[in-house]
């Protein structure tokens, strides 16, 4: 089984990854593919620059390129349970569904004000520091002002197989997600 996660930054995808790792899943992010490419190109691994590298890869090799790279790594591993984090373009979902019959797309939905609050409180070095910066980055991820082969999380959320709401506690997220997972595994 391959579970692919999409949603805005701060929505709780990383928490779902932790849940799945306890269930024996290995973890890969599409941003790992972008980081590898950025290193090859000699580009600094800063969020905005990585977004540009990812968009460039999609333009040059097709919008599903990151998913193809991830599937190649997954197949080479021989492991049968994977979680892919960071799906940001609907072509990546299409590619994963085409390549793997065992792919399940999961969208994580969180109210905008809660996203902003979480991002401000987690204080990651790479995160935006002001509400306006966070809103701008969330909007860009969702697809505002982005080309079709760019980041389009809002369109990804329309293509998933299941949506998980994460507007409560970590325990509520864990319980809700595990309820779903235990029915489909």
C-alpha positions as CSV (number, residue, x, y, z in Angstrom):
1,X,0.0,0.0,0.0
2,X,1.2,3.5,-0.8
3,X,-0.5,6.4,0.9
4,X,0.0,9.8,-0.6
5,X,-0.5,12.9,1.5
6,X,-1.5,16.4,0.4
7,X,-2.5,19.5,2.2
8,X,-1.3,23.0,3.2
9,X,1.8,23.4,5.3
10,X,0.9,23.1,8.9
11,X,-2.1,20.9,8.3
12,X,-0.7,17.8,10.1
13,X,0.7,15.7,7.3
14,X,3.8,15.1,9.3
15,X,1.7,13.8,12.2
16,X,0.0,11.3,9.9
17,X,3.5,10.2,8.7
18,X,4.4,9.5,12.4
19,X,1.2,7.4,12.7
20,X,2.0,5.4,9.6
21,X,5.6,4.8,10.5
22,X,4.4,3.1,13.7
23,X,2.3,0.9,11.3
24,X,5.5,-0.2,9.4
25,X,5.4,2.4,6.6
26,X,8.6,3.9,5.2
27,X,8.5,7.6,4.4
28,X,9.5,9.6,1.3
29,X,8.7,13.1,0.4
30,X,8.4,14.6,-3.1
31,X,10.5,17.5,-1.8
32,X,13.3,14.9,-1.4
33,X,13.3,14.6,-5.2
34,X,13.3,18.4,-5.5
35,X,16.2,18.7,-2.9
36,X,18.3,16.2,-4.9
37,X,17.7,18.2,-8.1
38,X,18.5,21.5,-6.3
39,X,21.8,20.0,-5.1
40,X,22.6,18.9,-8.7
41,X,21.9,22.4,-9.9
42,X,23.9,24.1,-7.1
43,X,20.8,25.9,-5.8
44,X,20.4,26.7,-2.1
45,X,17.8,24.6,-0.3
46,X,15.5,27.4,0.8
47,X,11.7,26.9,0.6
48,X,11.0,29.5,-2.1
49,X,14.0,28.4,-4.2
50,X,12.9,24.7,-3.8
51,X,9.4,25.6,-5.0
52,X,11.0,27.1,-8.1
53,X,13.1,24.0,-8.7
54,X,10.1,21.8,-8.3
55,X,8.1,23.9,-10.8
56,X,11.0,23.9,-13.2
57,X,11.2,20.1,-13.0
58,X,7.5,19.8,-13.7
59,X,7.7,22.2,-16.7
60,X,10.7,20.4,-18.1
61,X,9.7,16.7,-17.5
62,X,6.0,16.8,-17.1
63,X,3.9,17.6,-14.0
64,X,4.1,14.0,-12.7
65,X,7.9,13.9,-12.7
66,X,8.3,13.9,-8.9
67,X,5.8,11.1,-8.5
68,X,7.7,9.0,-11.1
69,X,11.0,9.6,-9.2
70,X,9.3,8.5,-5.9
71,X,7.9,5.4,-7.5
72,X,11.3,4.4,-8.9
73,X,12.8,4.7,-5.4
74,X,9.9,2.8,-3.8
75,X,10.2,-0.1,-6.4
76,X,14.0,-0.2,-5.8
77,X,13.5,-0.6,-2.1
78,X,11.5,-3.8,-2.2
79,X,9.4,-2.6,0.8
80,X,5.6,-2.8,0.3
81,X,4.2,-0.1,2.7
82,X,5.1,3.6,1.9
83,X,3.8,7.0,2.7
84,X,4.5,9.8,0.2
85,X,4.3,13.3,1.7
86,X,4.2,16.6,-0.1
87,X,2.0,15.9,-3.1
88,X,1.4,19.4,-4.6
89,X,0.2,19.0,-8.1
90,X,-2.8,16.9,-9.3
91,X,-0.7,15.3,-12.1
92,X,1.4,13.7,-9.3
93,X,-1.8,12.0,-8.0
94,X,-2.7,10.9,-11.5
95,X,0.8,9.5,-12.0
96,X,0.7,7.6,-8.7
97,X,-2.7,6.2,-9.5
98,X,-1.5,5.1,-13.0
99,X,1.7,3.5,-11.7
100,X,0.3,1.8,-8.6
101,X,-3.1,0.2,-8.1
102,X,-2.4,0.2,-4.3
103,X,-2.1,4.0,-4.1
104,X,-4.5,5.9,-1.9
105,X,-4.6,9.7,-1.9
106,X,-5.2,11.3,1.5
107,X,-6.0,15.0,1.8
108,X,-5.5,16.8,5.2
109,X,-7.9,19.7,5.7
110,X,-7.4,22.4,8.4
111,X,-9.0,25.7,8.8
112,X,-6.9,28.6,7.6
113,X,-6.6,30.5,11.0
114,X,-5.6,27.3,12.7
115,X,-2.9,26.7,10.0
116,X,-1.6,30.2,10.6
117,X,-1.6,29.7,14.4
118,X,0.2,26.3,14.1
119,X,2.9,27.6,11.8
120,X,3.6,30.6,14.0
121,X,3.7,28.4,17.1
122,X,6.0,25.7,15.7
123,X,8.6,28.3,14.9
124,X,10.5,26.3,12.3
125,X,13.5,28.1,11.0
126,X,12.2,27.7,7.4
127,X,8.7,28.9,8.2
128,X,7.5,32.4,7.4
129,X,7.5,34.6,10.5
130,X,4.5,36.8,10.0
131,X,0.8,36.2,9.3
132,X,1.0,37.9,6.0
133,X,4.0,35.9,4.8
134,X,2.2,32.7,6.0
135,X,-1.0,33.5,4.1
136,X,1.0,34.3,1.0
137,X,2.8,30.9,1.2
138,X,-0.4,29.0,1.9
139,X,-2.1,30.7,-1.1
140,X,0.8,29.9,-3.3
141,X,0.8,26.2,-2.3
142,X,-2.9,26.1,-2.9
143,X,-2.3,27.4,-6.5
144,X,-3.0,31.1,-6.3
145,X,-0.9,32.7,-9.1
146,X,0.8,29.4,-9.9
147,X,1.0,27.8,-13.4
148,X,-0.9,24.5,-14.1
149,X,2.4,22.6,-13.7
150,X,3.2,24.5,-10.4
151,X,1.9,24.0,-6.9
152,X,-1.9,23.2,-7.0
153,X,-2.7,21.8,-3.5
154,X,-6.4,22.9,-3.8
155,X,-6.8,20.8,-7.0
156,X,-5.0,17.9,-5.3
157,X,-7.5,18.0,-2.5
158,X,-10.3,17.5,-5.0
159,X,-8.6,14.3,-6.4
160,X,-7.9,12.4,-3.1
161,X,-9.6,9.2,-2.1
162,X,-10.2,10.4,1.4
163,X,-10.1,13.7,3.3
164,X,-9.1,13.9,6.9
165,X,-10.1,17.0,8.9
166,X,-7.5,18.2,11.4
167,X,-9.1,21.0,13.3
168,X,-8.8,19.4,16.7
169,X,-6.2,17.8,18.9
170,X,-3.4,15.4,17.9
171,X,-5.3,12.6,19.6
172,X,-8.4,13.3,17.6
173,X,-6.4,13.3,14.4
174,X,-4.7,10.1,15.3
175,X,-7.9,8.3,16.3
176,X,-9.8,9.5,13.2
177,X,-7.0,8.6,10.9
178,X,-6.5,5.2,12.5
179,X,-10.2,4.5,12.3
180,X,-10.1,4.9,8.5
181,X,-6.7,3.1,8.1
182,X,-7.8,0.1,10.0
183,X,-10.9,-0.3,7.7
184,X,-8.8,-0.2,4.5
185,X,-5.5,-2.0,5.4
